[in-house]
Structure formats: structure tokens, C-alpha cells
Amino acid sequence: MRKSPRPQAGRATELAESAWAIVLFCVACGAVAGALLPLLARLLLALPWAPLEGPAELLTSVPEPALTLGTTAVGLLGGLLLGFTAAHESLSVRVRDTHVTLAVRDSVQDFARDEISVFFRDGKQLVLLGPDTLELAREHCGLNWRRLADALTAHGYAWAEEDPHRAEFRRWVPGTPGLPAGADALLRARARARTEEGGAEDARELRGELLALGVVVRDEDRRQYVRVVRGEGRG
């Protein structure tokens, strides 16, 4: 097993996605999508029955090259906006021997070494557990996973390729027995929030309320799985 070189004492290791790379990728995708839109509209109109026939006819009524130039420009602007949004929401990680800092959106979270038990990957999310096995953080992560794992282990933090407590989860259905008082109602509300447009932030807040009750939630497709942490002051 390859070991990462130990960083010099006191030095931090910083990992972050390139904001310019994110923006340029989104702009390129937007421009390509915009340039292909007139072709897609013409293909739709060639079908015996076409969805969105009215908008497609309106779009193709614009003469070339103004049509393709216009849709490409719109795609560029849309890609630029998406790129800045994605860069703003990308995760950066600063690792020191004494603490780890996670920065995403307008939030900065600092975790001291003695607060941290293990880091692991759950799909596209980076998860941090405390000594009591409750989640301290769960963030979408676009960083290179191997580099991230190497940086953490080089500074002496534990890394797992998957949740070490995965086997303890069970699928939640309304009325699941053994949950703390109030947890079932929060899980019902969170299930609704996850199906609603713009409900991601509500689902995130409800996850935090469940953690305060000692309930860890893992999502799989549209299902919620729960793990109850028993400890001092809980059930």
C-alpha cells in the first residue's frame, strides 16, 4: 500500500477545483447546446407529431445566420451563469495537522483533530464523522478523490472508501419503530422536500435537525435509510 509523504509540520494542504476550469467547461457546453438548438427544432418539425411544435416553428422562423448566432449567444450566457454558480458551490478543503477546514458556498466549517473520527466517500459526497459516529459534515465534492484521501492520510486523519457504519442503516418507512420522538415527522417532511423543486435546502436543514436527535440519514434514489446513534442524552 502506497503511503503519502508526510507534509512539513505546520504546513497546510489545500485542495480546490479550478474556478476557471468549471466556468469554461459550462460556457463551452452552453455554446454547443445553443448552436445545436436550431437543428433540434428542425428535427422536431420533421416528425409527424412534434412536442413543442409552436415554439419550434417560432424559433425556425428567424433567418440564418441570425438564428444560430442568437441561440449560441444565449447558450454562452446561460453557461456562464451556470459556471459561476457551480464555482461558487464547489467544495474546497484545507488540511492541517491540527484541524480541517471545509469551505463551500458562503459557509466555512472548521473541525479540530479531536472532533474528527473518519472521512469517507458516499457517492459524490464527502462525509465527516465524529467520535460518536454522528455526521459532522456532508458536502458534494468534485475534487479528485485519490488526492483528497492522500492529503488527509498524510496529515494523520483516517480515511475510509465507504461508510464504516453502512451495515447499521435500515430503510425508513412512515412509522418505523425505534426512532426518537419527533424523528418520524422530520423524515416525512424531508421526504416531501426531496421531491419538491427547490427543496434541497429544506432537506439539508431537516437532516441537521435529525442529527440533533441522533438520527443519521443516507439517501439512495428516492429512499431514505436511517441509523440511530445511541449515546448520553439520547433515547
N, C-alpha and C positions, 0 to 999 in steps of 0.2 A: 504494500500500500504506500503510495507516494505521500510524503509529508511536505507541507508548505514551509518555506523558510520563515524563521521567527523574525518579525519586524523589530527594529531597534526600539528599545524601551522608551515609552512616552510618545512614540510616533503614531499617527492615525493613518488608517487605510480608508480611502474614500471611494465609493462606487456610485456612479450615476450614469444614466442614459444621456447621450448627447442630445441636447435640445434641438440643435440644428439638424441632426440626422432625422429626428422624429418629424420636424416641420417639413423638411424637404421630401421625405417619403410621402407624407399626407398630401402635399402640394402636387407631387407627381401623380399620385393615384387620382386626385381630383381632376387634374388636367386630362388624363386619359379617359376618365369616366365622362367628362364633359364633351370631349371630342367624339366619343362613340355614341353619345345620346341621339344625334340626328339619324345615324344608321339604325339604331334600335327603333326609333319612331317609324322609319320607313318599313322596317321588317314587320312591325306590328300592323301597319296599314295593309300589308300584303296578305295578311291572314284572312280567312273567310269571316271570322268573328274575332275582333280585337278588343281586349280590355283597354280602357283609357283612350278610346278612339278619338274622342273630341280633343283632348289635349295634344294627342299625336298629330292630328290634322292641323291644329293651330300652330304647332311647332314647325312642321314642314312647310307651312305657307310662307315662312321667312326665306327669302332668296339666299343662295350661296354667293360668296363665302361668308356673308354676314352671320348666317345661322351657326356654322361650325365655330367661327371665331367667338361668337357670343356665348355659346354653350361651354366652350373651352375656358373662356374668361370666368364664367360663373363657377365652373369646376375648380379653377385655380383659387378663387376667393373662398369657396367652401372648404377646400383642402387646407388653405392657410389657417382658417378659423379652427378647423378640427385639429390641425397640428399644434397650434398654440395651446388649445385646451388639453390635448394629450400630454404635451410637455409639462404643463402646469400640474397635471395629476400623476406624473411619473414619480416613482419612488427613488430616493437616494439614501444610501446607508453610509454612516461614518462609524468606523470601528476603532476603539481604543482598548488598551488592556483593562481600563477601569470602568468603561461604560460604552454603550452603543446608542447611536442617535439615528432615528428614522425620520425623514422629512418627506412629506407628501402634501400636495395642495398648499394650504396655509397653515398646516399643522406640523409641529416639531415635537417628537417624543424622545425623551432621554431615559435610558434604563441602566441602572448601576449593575455591576457584575453580580452582586449578591442577590439581585432581583431576578436574575436570568437562570433558567434551568436548561433549556434547549431551544434551538431554532430548527425548523423543518419546512419542507416544501409541501404544500397541499394544492396540487394542480398548478395554477398560475399565481398562487398566493403564498406570501412569506408569512409564517406564523411563529410567534414567540410565546413560549410557556414559562410561567414562573415556577418556583419550587413546590407550590401547592397544586400544580398541574392545570391551573386556570390560564386562559389565554390573556396575555398582556397586550398583544397586538396581532392584527391580521390585515395585511395590505396586499393589493395587487402588485405584482413585481415583474418588471420587464428586463431586469438585469440578467446577466449571464450567471446561471445557477452554479456552475463549477467555480467560477471566480469568486462568487459570493461565499460559497462553502469554504473555499480555501482561505479567504480573508478572515472569516470568523474563527476557523480552527487554528489559524496561525497566531491569533491573539488569545487562544486558550478557551474559546467558547465551544460548547457541544453542538454538533450538527447531526441531524437525522434525515434520511432520504424520504421518510414518511412519518406520519403521526405515530409516536410510540404508544399512544393510548387508543389507536384506531379500533381495536377489538372491543373496547368498552362501550362504543356507541350503539344505540338501538334506534330504530325508526320511530319518529313521533307521529302519532295519530291523535285526534282530539280525545281527551280523556285518558291518555296514557297514565297508568298508575305509577306512584313512586316519585313524582315530581314535587318540588317545593310549592307551597301555596303561592298562587299568582302566576306560576310559570306557564301553565296551560293557556291562560288568557293571552299572555305575551306571545306565545308561539302561534296562536290563532291569528293575532294581529300581524305578526311578522309574515305568516303565510300569505295573507291578503296583500301586504305591502309589496311582496316579491312579485306579485302578478300585475301590479299597477304601474302605469307609466310614471316615471319619476319617483318611484317608491324605494329606490336604493338607499337613500339617506335615512328614511324611516326604518328600513330593515337593519341598517347599521346601528342606529340608536337602540332599537329593540334588542339587538344582540348584546349591547352593553348592559342593558337592564337585566337580561337573563344571566349574564356573567356575575352580576351583583348578587343574584340568588344562588350562585354555584352551579349554573347550568351552561355547559359548553355546547354550541350548535355547529354542526357541519352540514353544508348544503351539497346535495347531489341531484342534479337536474332540478326537478320541482319539489323534491322531497327534503325534509329536514330530519337530521339524525341528532340525537342528544346524548350527552354524557353528564351525569350528575357527580359533582365533586363534594364528597363528604368531608367536613372539617369543622374546626372550632367555630361555633356560632351558626352552623348550618345544620338543617334537619336532623 
